[in-house]
Amino acid sequence: QTPLKKTNALIAQMGITFLNAYVPSALCCPSRASILTGKYPHNHHVVNNTLEGNCSSKLWQKIQEPYTFPALLKTMCGYQTFFAGKYLNEYGAEDAGGVGHVPPGWSFWYALEKNSKYYNYTLSVNGKARRHGENYSVDYLTDVLANMSLDFLEYKSNFEPFFMMISTPAPHSPWTAAPQYAKSFQNVSAPRNSNFNIHGKNKHWLIRQAKTPMTNSSIQFLDDAYRRRWQTLLSVDDLVEKLVKKLELNGELDNTYIFYTSDNGYHTGQFSLPIDKRQLYEFDIKVPLLVRGPGIKPNQTNKMLVANIDLGPTILDIAGYDLNKTQMDGMSLLPLLRGDKNVTWRSDFLVEYQGEGYNGSDPTCPGLGPGVTHCFPDCVCEDSYNNTYACVRTLSTSWDLQYCEFDDREVFVEVYNLTADPHQINNIAKTIDQEILEKMNYRLMMLQSCSGATCRTPGVFDPGYRFDPRLMFSNHGVRARRFSAQSL
């Protein structure tokens, strides 16, 4: 069972599915900023979903927005560009120019004010506010986005190439299904993998504080959330079908690339955390990536390690833009899409997240002390200010490994061998070969300070990797490089 049957048939089966696609930061705003800029969070400086965390802030608008890949497509490659849906969580905030601010690079702009909603929202229509109510036939956001997209395809110029970015909030909370789908998937519950509802032993303190076993009410809540998320995706599936049919009707399907992906994963009960994202594990950082288009053979899968920072470079490469002129950290996927045989590809990438937490204690959970946030009724908290970590995720012929360091008092380290332990139950930091730990620590330091081409240098398990242990004790001390609020 899947809520995305048509998407699967129309994109995956007609093209390529990337089996190892990731986000460098499992949170909406940093992840969306990475898609737009082609950069890691430490280079675009969007660290969380708040204005203070640089989400849609004045600084972001001034320093990053003019260089996003859509801006380059429009100004340098002559594309007509169309945006519809959720842009960045704080888009439209008064302190950042309100909905009157239309980012450079968009010919047509239909952006949701602030965060995910399905009804009773405001759209910026090319900078003018348009209110929507709660009448399904005219206001349900997923369908509104579909209709605006179809209108664009109907009325756009046929003399210029086009780029569309349709960003549905679904399946984000509040998980409001279209009325015809509100009874779907009654028998579906969240997957019960081997890491479901178990205690996260040997993990950092935020995971260890989760109550195991979870309360019945938490389990009921997460199963309900899972079902409702699937229900909202049925409307996304309809949207994909409508767009593909329209492109076919226009005679444009065969020369259009279509990418389908998400800005982060999600957990429902793994290691007894009820529901959220922001953690370093596969269930939060791994995302779908399906692509169809000219030169892509149908029904393919690809195991290469790809990330959302690759989307911008790929689309610019398709448009014929010289990637050396950008400051992007990602790589173009075009050689992989075309099935080029002798591609040298990365064997690792960086995951980084800066935890959020309130200065005061959570009034419902005073026992946990200050600095926690997103706490459930049973006082399991999903984030904290010292849930700040950076990881190297490695995938090579010999290793499938994740190495993570926390910026907390313990300087906690987590290491997983995903070949033996795909659900990341056993932290092998204490038993893995010390030399591998040192190399990974050094590689992490390199990636945390990388920019552009230096983000694409050989990883620890590449033949071209050079490791000089003396560098670990030079000026930039092993623990020195932390991306922090101070560096903004």
C-alpha positions in Angstrom: 0.0 0.0 0.0 1.1 3.5 -0.8 -0.7 6.9 -1.1 1.5 7.7 -4.1 0.5 5.0 -6.7 0.2 7.5 -9.6 3.4 9.3 -8.7 5.2 6.0 -8.6 3.7 5.0 -12.0 4.2 8.4 -13.7 7.7 9.4 -12.3 9.5 6.4 -10.7 8.6 3.8 -13.3 9.2 6.2 -16.1 12.6 7.3 -14.8 15.0 6.8 -11.9 14.6 6.3 -8.2 17.6 7.4 -6.0 17.8 4.9 -3.1 20.2 7.0 -1.1 18.9 10.6 -1.2 19.4 12.7 1.9 19.0 16.1 3.4 21.9 17.7 5.2 19.5 19.0 7.9 16.2 17.4 8.8 14.2 20.5 9.4 12.0 22.4 7.0 13.6 25.8 6.7 17.3 24.8 6.7 16.5 22.0 4.2 14.5 24.3 1.9 17.3 26.8 2.0 19.7 24.1 1.0 17.5 23.1 -2.0 17.3 26.8 -3.2 21.0 27.7 -2.6 22.7 24.3 -3.3 24.6 24.9 0.0 25.1 23.2 3.3 23.5 25.0 6.3 26.9 26.3 7.5 27.1 28.2 4.3 23.6 29.6 3.9 23.3 30.1 7.7 19.7 29.1 8.0 19.8 27.1 11.2 16.2 26.6 12.2 12.6 27.7 11.5 12.7 31.1 13.1 13.6 34.6 11.9 16.4 34.7 14.5 17.6 31.4 12.9 17.8 33.3 9.6 14.7 31.6 8.1 13.5 34.1 5.5 15.2 37.0 7.4 16.4 40.3 5.9 19.9 38.9 5.9 18.8 35.8 4.0 17.0 38.0 1.5 20.1 40.1 1.0 22.9 37.6 1.0 21.4 34.3 -0.3 18.2 34.9 -2.2 19.8 36.7 -5.2 22.0 33.6 -5.8 19.4 30.8 -5.6 19.2 28.5 -8.6 15.8 29.9 -9.7 17.3 33.5 -9.7 20.2 32.2 -12.0 17.7 30.4 -14.2 15.7 33.5 -14.7 18.4 36.1 -15.1 21.2 34.1 -16.7 19.3 31.3 -18.6 16.2 33.2 -19.7 13.7 30.8 -18.0 10.2 31.8 -17.0 9.9 30.6 -13.4 6.9 29.7 -11.4 6.6 29.1 -7.6 3.5 27.8 -5.8 3.2 26.7 -2.2 5.3 26.7 1.0 8.5 28.7 0.6 10.2 29.2 3.9 8.5 28.9 7.3 8.8 32.6 8.2 8.0 33.9 4.7 5.6 36.8 4.9 6.7 37.8 8.5 6.2 41.5 9.1 9.8 42.0 10.2 11.0 40.5 6.9 8.9 42.6 4.4 5.6 40.8 4.7 3.9 39.1 1.8 4.9 42.1 -0.4 8.4 40.6 -0.6 8.8 38.6 -3.8 12.2 36.9 -3.9 14.3 37.6 -7.0 14.1 35.0 -9.7 10.4 34.3 -9.8 8.3 35.4 -12.8 5.1 34.0 -11.1 4.9 33.9 -7.3 2.1 32.2 -5.3 3.6 31.7 -1.9 2.1 30.6 1.4 2.4 33.1 4.2 4.3 31.3 7.1 4.0 27.6 7.8 1.9 24.7 6.5 -1.9 25.0 6.4 -4.6 23.5 4.3 -7.4 26.0 4.9 -7.7 29.6 6.2 -4.4 30.8 4.9 -3.0 33.8 3.0 -1.1 33.5 -0.3 1.2 36.1 -1.7 0.1 36.4 -5.3 3.0 38.2 -6.9 3.3 40.3 -3.7 -0.4 40.9 -3.1 -2.1 39.2 -0.2 -5.0 36.8 -1.1 -7.0 35.3 1.7 -8.5 31.8 1.5 -11.2 30.3 3.7 -12.4 26.8 4.4 -14.6 25.9 1.4 -13.1 22.6 0.0 -13.9 23.3 -3.6 -12.0 26.6 -3.8 -9.7 26.7 -0.8 -8.1 23.3 -0.2 -4.4 24.3 -0.6 -3.1 21.2 -2.4 -5.8 21.5 -5.1 -5.3 25.3 -5.3 -1.6 24.7 -6.0 -2.6 22.1 -8.7 -5.0 24.6 -10.4 -2.5 27.5 -10.4 0.1 25.2 -11.9 -2.2 24.0 -14.6 -3.1 27.6 -15.4 0.6 28.5 -15.7 1.1 25.6 -18.1 -1.9 26.7 -20.1 -0.9 30.4 -20.4 2.9 30.6 -20.2 5.0 31.7 -23.2 6.0 28.9 -25.6 9.1 30.8 -26.6 11.0 30.5 -23.4 12.0 27.4 -21.3 10.2 27.1 -18.0 10.9 26.0 -14.5 8.2 25.3 -11.9 8.6 24.6 -8.2 5.4 23.3 -6.6 5.9 23.0 -2.8 2.9 21.3 -1.2 2.8 21.5 2.6 1.3 18.0 2.6 2.0 15.7 4.4 3.0 18.3 7.1 0.8 18.8 10.1 -2.0 19.8 10.6 -2.7 16.7 8.3 -6.0 17.9 7.0 -7.2 15.4 4.3 -9.5 16.3 1.5 -13.0 15.3 2.4 -13.1 12.4 -0.1 -10.0 10.9 1.4 -10.7 11.4 5.1 -11.7 7.7 5.5 -8.8 6.2 3.6 -6.2 3.8 5.0 -8.3 2.9 8.1 -6.2 -0.2 8.6 -2.8 1.6 8.2 -0.5 2.2 11.2 3.1 3.4 11.5 5.7 0.8 10.5 6.9 -1.4 13.4 10.6 -1.7 12.5 13.1 -3.2 14.9 13.8 0.3 16.3 10.1 1.1 17.0 9.3 1.7 20.7 12.6 0.6 22.0 14.9 2.4 24.4 17.7 4.3 22.6 20.5 2.9 24.7 24.1 4.2 24.0 22.5 7.3 22.4 22.8 11.0 23.3 20.7 12.2 26.3 17.8 13.5 24.3 17.1 10.1 22.9 17.7 8.4 26.3 15.1 10.7 28.0 12.3 9.1 25.9 10.0 6.9 27.9 10.0 3.2 26.9 7.6 1.7 26.4 5.6 4.6 25.0 2.2 5.3 26.5 -0.8 3.9 24.7 -2.0 7.5 24.0 1.3 8.3 22.3 1.2 5.2 20.1 -2.4 6.0 19.2 -1.4 9.6 18.4 1.5 8.6 16.1 -0.5 5.9 14.3 -3.3 8.4 13.7 -0.7 11.0 12.5 0.8 8.4 10.1 -2.6 7.6 8.6 -3.6 11.2 8.3 -0.3 12.1 6.6 -1.0 9.3 4.0 -4.5 10.7 3.5 -3.1 14.2 2.7 -0.7 12.6 0.2 -3.6 11.3 -1.9 -4.3 14.9 -3.0 -0.6 15.3 -3.9 -0.8 12.1 -6.0 -3.8 13.7 -7.8 -1.7 16.9 -8.4 1.2 14.9 -9.9 -1.2 13.1 -12.3 -2.9 16.4 -13.4 0.4 18.0 -14.2 1.8 15.0 -16.1 -1.4 14.8 -18.1 -1.3 18.5 -18.9 2.3 18.3 -20.0 1.4 15.4 -22.2 -1.5 17.3 -23.7 0.8 20.3 -24.4 3.2 18.0 -26.2 5.9 18.9 -23.6 6.2 15.8 -21.5 9.0 14.2 -23.4 11.3 17.2 -23.1 10.5 18.1 -19.5 12.4 16.9 -16.4 10.2 16.2 -13.4 11.8 15.9 -9.9 9.8 14.6 -6.9 11.3 14.9 -3.4 10.8 16.1 0.1 12.5 18.5 2.5 13.0 16.0 5.4 12.0 12.6 6.7 10.0 12.0 9.9 9.9 9.6 12.8 6.9 7.9 14.3 7.9 5.9 17.4 11.5 5.0 16.6 13.6 4.9 19.8 10.3 5.8 21.6 10.3 9.4 20.2 6.6 9.9 19.3 6.7 12.2 16.2 9.0 14.8 14.8 12.2 15.1 12.8 15.5 17.0 13.6 17.4 13.8 14.6 20.5 12.4 12.9 19.1 9.0 12.0 18.1 7.6 8.6 14.4 7.9 9.3 14.8 11.7 9.5 17.5 12.5 7.0 16.6 10.2 4.2 14.1 11.4 1.5 12.5 10.1 -1.7 14.0 11.4 -5.0 12.3 10.3 -8.2 13.3 11.9 -11.6 12.0 11.4 -15.1 12.9 13.3 -18.3 14.8 13.3 -21.6 17.6 10.8 -21.7 16.6 9.0 -18.5 15.8 5.3 -19.1 12.7 4.0 -17.3 12.5 1.8 -14.2 16.0 2.5 -12.9 17.3 2.7 -9.4 20.6 4.4 -8.4 22.5 3.7 -5.2 24.8 6.7 -5.3 24.8 9.1 -2.3 22.9 12.2 -3.3 21.6 15.2 -1.3 19.2 18.0 -1.7 22.2 20.4 -2.3 22.5 18.6 -5.6 19.1 19.7 -7.0 20.2 23.3 -7.8 23.4 22.3 -9.6 21.5 19.6 -11.5 18.8 22.0 -12.8 21.3 24.7 -13.7 23.4 22.0 -15.5 20.3 20.9 -17.5 19.8 24.6 -18.4 23.4 24.8 -19.7 24.7 27.1 -17.0 28.4 26.9 -16.0 28.4 25.5 -12.5 31.9 26.9 -11.8 30.3 30.3 -11.7 28.3 29.4 -8.7 29.2 29.0 -5.0 27.2 25.8 -4.6 28.4 22.9 -2.5 26.4 20.2 -4.3 27.1 18.3 -7.5 25.1 17.9 -10.7 23.2 14.7 -10.9 22.9 14.9 -14.7 25.7 12.3 -15.4 23.8 9.9 -13.1 20.5 10.7 -14.8 22.0 10.0 -18.2 23.6 6.8 -17.0 27.2 7.9 -17.8 29.4 4.9 -17.0 32.6 6.5 -15.6 31.3 9.0 -13.1 33.5 9.8 -10.1 31.0 10.4 -7.3 31.1 11.4 -3.7 31.4 8.8 -1.0 30.2 11.0 1.9 28.4 14.1 2.8 27.7 16.3 5.9 24.7 16.3 8.2 24.4 19.3 10.6 21.8 20.6 12.9 21.7 23.3 15.6 19.3 22.4 18.4 16.5 24.7 19.5 15.3 25.1 23.1 13.6 27.7 25.3 15.6 29.5 28.1 12.9 28.7 30.6 11.6 25.2 31.6 8.7 23.7 29.8 5.8 24.4 32.3 4.3 20.9 31.7 7.7 19.2 32.2 9.6 21.3 34.9 11.6 18.2 35.9 13.6 18.3 32.6 15.0 21.8 33.4 15.5 24.6 30.9 16.5 24.3 27.2 14.0 21.7 25.9 11.2 22.2 23.4 8.5 20.3 21.5 7.5 18.2 24.6 4.7 15.7 24.5 2.1 15.3 27.3 4.2 12.5 28.8 7.2 14.8 28.9 9.2 13.3 26.0 10.8 16.2 24.4 11.8 16.2 20.7 14.5 18.9 20.7 16.8 20.9 23.0 19.4 23.6 22.5 22.2 21.1 22.9 20.7 18.7 20.4 23.4 20.2 18.2 25.4 17.8 16.1 27.3 17.2 12.9 27.8 13.9 11.1 29.6 12.4 8.2 27.4 9.9 6.3 29.6 7.6 4.3 28.6 5.2 1.6 31.3 3.5 -0.4 32.0 0.0 -1.8 33.5 -1.0 1.5 31.6 1.0 4.1 28.1 2.1 4.9 28.8 4.2 8.0 27.6 7.3 10.0 29.9 9.2 12.3 28.3 11.9 14.5 29.6 14.3 17.2 27.4 16.3 19.6 28.3 19.8 20.7 27.2 19.2 24.3 29.0 18.8 27.6 29.6 15.1 27.0 30.9 15.7 23.4 28.9 12.6 22.7 29.9 10.5 19.7 27.6 8.1 17.8 28.8 5.7 15.1 26.7 3.2 13.2 27.6 0.5 10.7 24.5 0.4 8.6 25.6 -2.7 6.7 25.2 -4.8 9.9 22.7 -2.5 11.7 20.4 -0.7 9.2 18.1 0.5 11.9 21.0 2.2 13.9 20.3 0.4 17.2 23.9 -0.2 18.2 26.2 2.7 18.7 29.7 1.3 18.0 31.7 4.5 18.9 33.4 2.6 21.8 34.4 -0.5 19.8 35.2 0.7 16.3 38.9 0.9 15.2 40.4 4.1 16.7 42.1 5.0 13.4 38.7 5.1 11.6 37.4 7.4 14.4 40.3 9.8 14.0 39.9 9.8 10.2 36.2 10.5 10.5 36.7 13.2 13.1 39.2 14.9 10.7 36.9 14.5 7.7 34.0 16.0 9.8 36.2 19.0 10.6 37.0 19.4 6.9 33.3 19.2 5.9 32.1 21.6 8.6 34.4 24.3 7.2 34.0 23.4 3.5 32.6 25.7 0.8 31.9 25.1 -2.8 34.5 22.7 -4.4 36.1 21.8 -1.0 32.8 20.2 -0.1 33.3 17.7 -2.9 36.8 16.5 -2.0 37.5 12.7 -1.6 36.0 11.1 1.5 37.7 8.8 4.0 37.1 5.6 2.0 38.0 7.1 -1.4 41.3 6.0 -3.0 42.2 9.7 -3.4 41.8 10.5 0.4 44.9 11.9 2.1 45.0 11.9 5.9 47.7 13.7 7.9 47.1 13.1 11.6 49.4 16.1 12.4 46.7 18.4 11.1 44.4 17.3 13.9 46.6 19.1 16.4 47.3 22.2 14.4 45.6 25.6 14.9 42.1 24.5 14.2 42.0 22.0 17.1 39.6 19.0 16.6 36.6 20.5 18.4 37.1 24.1 17.2 34.8 24.1 14.2 31.2 24.3 15.3 28.6 26.0 13.3 26.9 28.2 15.8 24.6 31.2 16.1 27.7 33.3 16.6 28.9 32.6 13.1 25.8 34.2 11.5 
